[in-house]
Amino acid sequence: MEFDLSGAMDVLRRTPPVLRALLENLPEPWVRGNEGPETFSPFDVVGHLIDGEETDWMPRARIILARGADPRFEPYDRFRHRLRNAGRTLADLLSEFATLRSANLAQLASWRLGPAELELRGTHPTLGPVTLRELLATWVTHDLGHLAQTARVMAKQYRVSVGPWIAFLPVLTDHERPRS
Amino acid sequence: MEFDLSGAMDVLRRTPPVLRALLENLPEPWVRGNEGPETFSPFDVVGHLIDGEETDWMPRARIILARGADPRFEPYDRFRHRLRNAGRTLADLLSEFATLRSANLAQLASWRLGPAELELRGTHPTLGPVTLRELLATWVTHDLGHLAQTARVMAKQYRVSVGPWIAFLPVLTDHERPRS
């Protein structure tokens, strides 16, 4: 599929309500369960997505659009949320994520980006030159990857309870060592 | 996590609204894109979940609860939905799934299952003896696996658009040959 800004924004707009429908008011074991040491629970995923709103996607888009001499992105801290959200509730994080996402999408729309702007480049600290179009496509894909992760992590909480059916449930066995 | 009937039903109740929030009114390329030949699109996933409501979970639970001499399940047709839903719209399938799920959960609640019923057994055509508890845990896990699949299949539509970021997006590369 070709990248299309309005389609991308349509998907980005859905992530907060999807997470709310999936997670709000769920019992804590579902919200806090993960896939093992150094892996994310659903709570961690929402915190990580908030970090993206505050420090990743729009700040990087602004660096690109500023057309400076050195459009280099700040490195992104994948674990910023751990300290930031200690003691917070999931309900609180879900609200914060929805507010931040909504404001970011309003700002993105206000830029009225056309094909020329989408070709502008920034410099990723490890990947090198990347376009604004690639950044925005990655924002969408990153959301969807973490939605998939959230559902997978929840599924794994019933790994033992399914008994012999584990053989027919690849969601339980395809990521023995999860990468995200 | 220990299986708990009310927690399981809480998750099962969420699947129709989660899919609606993720998919309703999305452009067709997002709804019909898949991961290659013989793989499911988001449209196919909703059709497959409808098949589960009609032919899998509750019919099998009824076979177990009937306590007959031969509590053997019918084999499940993973591709029933293909013919059944040709020409239908996603909006129509989402509504049908929500209606079927709601009715099934109402019936499940009406049975007031206790620990003794959850230990009753049926015979799976290939897995052999399984308990009602395992069947219900599998229902939940199957939903979550297909939610993860739906998000992953959507993510893959931007596989090329993300450019060099593909290296940081395991959702695009962890299932080169998807099993579900």
Chai-1 contact restraints between the chains, C-beta under 6 A:
chainA,res_idxA,chainB,res_idxB,connection_type,confidence,min_distance_angstrom,max_distance_angstrom,comment,restraint_id
A,M1,B,P29,contact,1.0,0.0,6.0,A-B,restraint_1
A,M1,B,Q157,contact,1.0,0.0,6.0,A-B,restraint_2
A,F3,B,S161,contact,1.0,0.0,6.0,A-B,restraint_3
A,G7,B,P27,contact,1.0,0.0,6.0,A-B,restraint_4
A,R14,B,A21,contact,1.0,0.0,6.0,A-B,restraint_5
A,R14,B,L22,contact,1.0,0.0,6.0,A-B,restraint_6
A,P17,B,A21,contact,1.0,0.0,6.0,A-B,restraint_7
A,V18,B,V18,contact,1.0,0.0,6.0,A-B,restraint_8
A,V18,B,A21,contact,1.0,0.0,6.0,A-B,restraint_9
A,V18,B,L22,contact,1.0,0.0,6.0,A-B,restraint_10
A,A21,B,R14,contact,1.0,0.0,6.0,A-B,restraint_11
A,A21,B,P17,contact,1.0,0.0,6.0,A-B,restraint_12
A,A21,B,V18,contact,1.0,0.0,6.0,A-B,restraint_13
A,A21,B,A21,contact,1.0,0.0,6.0,A-B,restraint_14
A,L22,B,R14,contact,1.0,0.0,6.0,A-B,restraint_15
A,L22,B,V18,contact,1.0,0.0,6.0,A-B,restraint_16
A,P27,B,G7,contact,1.0,0.0,6.0,A-B,restraint_17
A,P29,B,M1,contact,1.0,0.0,6.0,A-B,restraint_18
A,L127,B,P164,contact,1.0,0.0,6.0,A-B,restraint_19
A,V130,B,G163,contact,1.0,0.0,6.0,A-B,restraint_20
A,E134,B,V162,contact,1.0,0.0,6.0,A-B,restraint_21
A,E134,B,G163,contact,1.0,0.0,6.0,A-B,restraint_22
A,A137,B,Y158,contact,1.0,0.0,6.0,A-B,restraint_23
A,A137,B,S161,contact,1.0,0.0,6.0,A-B,restraint_24
A,A137,B,V162,contact,1.0,0.0,6.0,A-B,restraint_25
A,T138,B,V162,contact,1.0,0.0,6.0,A-B,restraint_26
A,T138,B,W165,contact,1.0,0.0,6.0,A-B,restraint_27
A,V140,B,Y158,contact,1.0,0.0,6.0,A-B,restraint_28
A,T141,B,A155,contact,1.0,0.0,6.0,A-B,restraint_29
A,T141,B,Y158,contact,1.0,0.0,6.0,A-B,restraint_30
A,T141,B,V162,contact,1.0,0.0,6.0,A-B,restraint_31
A,T141,B,L169,contact,1.0,0.0,6.0,A-B,restraint_32
A,L144,B,A151,contact,1.0,0.0,6.0,A-B,restraint_33
A,L144,B,M154,contact,1.0,0.0,6.0,A-B,restraint_34
A,L144,B,A155,contact,1.0,0.0,6.0,A-B,restraint_35
A,G145,B,A155,contact,1.0,0.0,6.0,A-B,restraint_36
A,G145,B,L169,contact,1.0,0.0,6.0,A-B,restraint_37
A,G145,B,V171,contact,1.0,0.0,6.0,A-B,restraint_38
A,L147,B,A151,contact,1.0,0.0,6.0,A-B,restraint_39
A,A148,B,A148,contact,1.0,0.0,6.0,A-B,restraint_40
A,A148,B,A151,contact,1.0,0.0,6.0,A-B,restraint_41
A,A148,B,R152,contact,1.0,0.0,6.0,A-B,restraint_42
A,A148,B,V171,contact,1.0,0.0,6.0,A-B,restraint_43
A,A151,B,L144,contact,1.0,0.0,6.0,A-B,restraint_44
A,A151,B,L147,contact,1.0,0.0,6.0,A-B,restraint_45
A,A151,B,A148,contact,1.0,0.0,6.0,A-B,restraint_46
A,R152,B,A148,contact,1.0,0.0,6.0,A-B,restraint_47
A,M154,B,L144,contact,1.0,0.0,6.0,A-B,restraint_48
A,A155,B,T141,contact,1.0,0.0,6.0,A-B,restraint_49
A,A155,B,L144,contact,1.0,0.0,6.0,A-B,restraint_50
A,A155,B,G145,contact,1.0,0.0,6.0,A-B,restraint_51
A,Q157,B,M1,contact,1.0,0.0,6.0,A-B,restraint_52
A,Y158,B,A137,contact,1.0,0.0,6.0,A-B,restraint_53
A,Y158,B,V140,contact,1.0,0.0,6.0,A-B,restraint_54
A,Y158,B,T141,contact,1.0,0.0,6.0,A-B,restraint_55
A,S161,B,F3,contact,1.0,0.0,6.0,A-B,restraint_56
A,S161,B,A137,contact,1.0,0.0,6.0,A-B,restraint_57
A,V162,B,E134,contact,1.0,0.0,6.0,A-B,restraint_58
A,V162,B,A137,contact,1.0,0.0,6.0,A-B,restraint_59
A,V162,B,T138,contact,1.0,0.0,6.0,A-B,restraint_60
A,V162,B,T141,contact,1.0,0.0,6.0,A-B,restraint_61
A,G163,B,V130,contact,1.0,0.0,6.0,A-B,restraint_62
A,G163,B,E134,contact,1.0,0.0,6.0,A-B,restraint_63
A,P164,B,L127,contact,1.0,0.0,6.0,A-B,restraint_64
A,W165,B,T138,contact,1.0,0.0,6.0,A-B,restraint_65
A,L169,B,T141,contact,1.0,0.0,6.0,A-B,restraint_66
A,L169,B,G145,contact,1.0,0.0,6.0,A-B,restraint_67
A,P170,B,R179,contact,1.0,0.0,6.0,A-B,restraint_68
A,P170,B,S180,contact,1.0,0.0,6.0,A-B,restraint_69
A,V171,B,G145,contact,1.0,0.0,6.0,A-B,restraint_70
A,V171,B,A148,contact,1.0,0.0,6.0,A-B,restraint_71
A,R179,B,P170,contact,1.0,0.0,6.0,A-B,restraint_72
A,S180,B,P170,contact,1.0,0.0,6.0,A-B,restraint_73
